[in-house]
Amino acid sequence: MGNAADAERPSPALSESPRTTILTGLVAVAAEAWAKAVPPVTRATTNTTMCMNIHHCLSTRAAEVPYDRAMDSLIEPSSLVGLEPDTISISNVDLSLGAGPARVHILKNISLRVASGEAIGLIGPSGSGKSTLLMVMAGLERPDSGEVVVNGTAFNALDEDALARFRGRQVGIVFQSFHLIPTMTALENVAVPLELAGNPEASQRAARELTSVGLGDRLHHYPTQLSGGEQQRVALARALAPDPAILVADEPTGNLDEATGKQIVDLLFTKHAERGMTLVLVTHDTALAQRCDRVVRLRSGRIDGRPAERGIAS
């Protein structure tokens, strides 16, 4: 895939391994390269006492849940209240990472509901748990206790392979650091999740997505040949390619200058509006968070009890 001269192609960063899954063509390269490009996630042991039915384990008391649309009296309800089912429903989630004296309790009895098509902004100081909560929503972290239900599927009931398949179909992820595969062109990077899903028109779909984010003339460029803003556009196109129900973005403008960051944010909200997907955005920028339908503040692993700010949907 791609027409760049072989001399311009970066040296392969992959080595053969007897544990590598035997796939064909791009899929064989992509499977291992993707694993190298995305940082590993520490996985907690699943608590078998987790509730298995969301209707039996809805949330903590209303006074302790300033972000629950249906129960809260401390903040203005979401403009999407009443739409069922929720795309994301998190109940009584606790998560600790590390071992022994280094073990840290990161998320503390979190309950949160996000409606279909809603955009929420997660804000809070560094170390407050907002990125970890995002990873729990995306199925990249398993909580120690509590339940996570996304688009009607309880994560507790899925093994790692099933969870990965679900995530590949339903959740698009945009990282702060792009996480593009350096030995693949923009087109090949966007095609990776489609190839792994067995989409027979992966290249054509990838080309359309890149064109939709303004990179129709950069299909065959490698990450090192792209600016930071262009790399983040490739990452956004990759997240959108499988047509996910949920798009999560972790500080998507953190590595960009102000002008470029604004372009990426505008594009992010445009795609959210065009496709009607649920958007979860982690940011330190309060003004950016206010563009969402709802703002959720985290502090020390808990939802902040102060009244949340209502944003203006874009």
N, C-alpha and C positions, 0 to 999 in steps of 0.2 A: 504494500500500500504506500502511495507517495511516489514523487518523481524526483526527489532530491538526489544529487549525485552521490554515489557510494562513498566518495572521498570526503563528503561533508557530513556523513553520518557519524555521530559520536561513537566511540568504542563501546562495545556491549558491556553492560555492567552486570551481566548475569553469568552464572556458572551452573553446570549440570549438577543435579543432585539425585540420588536414587529415590528420594522421597517426593520428587516432583511429580505431580499428576500428569499422566500421559494424555496430552491433548494434541490438536493439530493446528498448524499454521499460526496465526496471530494469537490464538487462545493459549497455546503452550507458553509463548513468551509473556503474554499479559498476566497469566495467573501468578507466576513467580515475581514478575516485575511489580505488579500491584501490591503484593505482600511486602516487597522491599520499600515501595514508595510511601505507603501509609504506615505511620508509627504503630507499634504493637500496643494493644490495650490490656491492662491488667484486669483479669476477670475474677470476680469474687465468686465464692461457692454459693450456689442457689439454696435459699432456705426452703426446705420442703413444706414448711408450714404456711407458705404464702397462700393467700386466699385465691381460689380458682374461679370465682364468679364475681364480676364487678358489681353486680346488684347486691351482693352480700357485704361488700366492703367499699363503700362509696367515698368516704373522706373522714377527716377529723371534724371536731365540732366547728360550727360556723364561725365562732369568734376566733378560732385559731387558723382559719383558712381565708385570709383576706383576698385571695385570688380565685376562689371557686365561684364561677358565675351564678350557679343555681342556688348557692347557700349563703353567699356573703352579703352582709349588710353594711360593710365598711367602705366599699368602693362602688362606683357606678358600674352596673352590669355591662357585659359585652353587648355590642350592637347586634351580635349574632345569637343571643340567648334564645333558647327554644328550638334551635336546629338540632336534630338528633339523627343518627347517633354522633357523639363526639368523635373526632378523628383521633385525638390523643386523650387517654384517661389514665392518670397516675394516682395510685392510692397508697398512702402510708408507706412511702419508700424511704428506706434507710440504706446508706452505702458507706462502708469504710474501706480504705485502701492501705496497703502496707502490712507489716507484720511486727509482732512484739511491741517494744517501746516506740517504734516508728509508725505504728498504726494510727491513722487519722480518720476520725468520723467526719465525712465530707457532707453527706446529705442526711438530714434529720427529720424524719416523719413528714415527708413532702407529699402533698396531694394537690393535683392540678388537672383541670379539664380544658381542652382546646377544641373549639368547634370546627367543623368542616369549612374550609375556606378562610378561616380566621388568621390574622397575622399578629403574633405576639412578640414583644421585645423583652429579653431577659437582661437585666442590668444589675450591677452590684460591683463592689470593690474586688480587686484581685484576691483570689482564694475564697470567694464567697460560695462557690459551688455551681455557678451558672453554666460553665462549659461541661462540667460533669453531668449536670441535669440534662443538658442537650444530648450528651452521649448516651444517657439512659433512654431518652426518647427515641434515639436513632437505633437502639439495639446494639450499640458498641460497648456498653457497660451493663453488666447484670447486677441488680441491687441485692443486698443481703436479705432484705425482707420487703414485703409490699408487692404490689402488682402493677404491671405496665400493660395497657391494652392499646394497640395502635391499629386504626382502621378495622376494628372488630376482631383483631387477633391478639390473644393473650400471649405475651412473650414467655411467660412461665412455662407454657405447655410445649415450647419449641426447643429442640436440641440445637447445637451450634450450626450444623449444616442447614437445618430448616430456617433458622433465624437469618443466616446469611442469604439464603434464597429470597426470603421475604424482604429483607433490606434492599436487595438488588432490584426488586420490582417496585417497591412502595416508597422508598426513602432516598431522596437526593441529598448529598452532603457537599457543602462548600467549606473548605478549610481556610484558615488564615494564610497558610504557607503554600497554597496551591496543590502540592503533592502530585505534580505531573511526572510521568515516567520520562526521564531525560533522553532515552534512546528511541523514543517514538515521536512522530510528528504530531501536530495538533489534531489532525484527522484520526490518527491511530489512537491517541489518548482518549478521545471522545468515543471511539468505537469500542474500547475495551469492555465496558459493562454490557454493551449490546452483544458483542462476540461471546462473552461468557454466558449470556442468557440464551445463546443459540439463535439470535435474530439473523435471518438470512439476508437482510438488507441493512446490515450494520453500517457499512461505509456510506451509503446514500443517506441514511438517517443522521449520521454524524456530520456529514457535509451540510445538511439542512440546518442542524442546530448551530453549527459554527457560523453559518451565514446569518442566522437570526440574531446573533450577538455581535454582528459587525465584523466577522473575521473570514468572510468568504474568500478573501485574497491571501489568507495566511494558512490555508489548509495543510500545506506541506512544509511548514516551518517547524523547527525543533524548539523546545522551550528556551534554550539559550539564545535563540534568534528572535525571541519575543520580549517585549517590555513587560514590566510587572503587571500593568493593567491588562495587557493582552493575555498573559498567562492566567489571570483570574477569570477572564472571559472564557478561556478554554475550560477552566475548572467548572464554571457555571454551566457551560454547554454540556459537559460530561454529566453533571448532576441532573440536568433536565432531559437528557437523551432517552432514558427509559420511561419518561412521562410519569413520574412518581406522584403519589397523592400528597406527600409531605416533602417540603424543602427545608433543610436546616442549614444555617450558616453561622459559623463560629468566627467572630471578628473578621468578616470578609474584607474589610478595608484596612486592617491592622498593618499590612506591609506596603501600603500605597500612600502616595502623596494626596493632599486634600482634594485637588481637582480630579485626579484619577479615581479616587475613592468615591466622590460624588457620582461620577459616571457609572461606576459599578453598582452603587446603591440604587440609582434611578433604574438601571436595567433589571436589578433584582425585583423591585416592586412592580415594574412593568410586566415581567414574566409572571409574577404572582397574580396580578390582576387579569392577565390574558388567559391564564390556565385555570384559575379558580382553585389553586392548590393551597393547602395549609402551609404557613410560613412561620418558622421559629428562628428568631434572630438574636444572637448573643452579641452584646456590644458594651463598651464603656461610654459611648456617646449618647447622652440623654436625648439630644435633639434628633438623632437618628432613630432611637427607640420610639419617640413620639410619633413617628410616621406610621407605626403599627396601630392596629385596632385597640390593643391593650398592652400595658407595660407591667411586668412582674419584677419586683425587686427582690434580690436575694442578699442575705447578710449572715455570715457564719453558718452556712448550710441550711438556713431556714428562709421561708418567705417572710419578708419584712412586713410587719403589721401596720405600717403607716399607709394611709390611703394611696392607692396606685394612681398613676397619671393616665388619663385617656389621651390617646394619640389621634391624629387625623389620618384616616386610611388614605393611601395613595392609589 
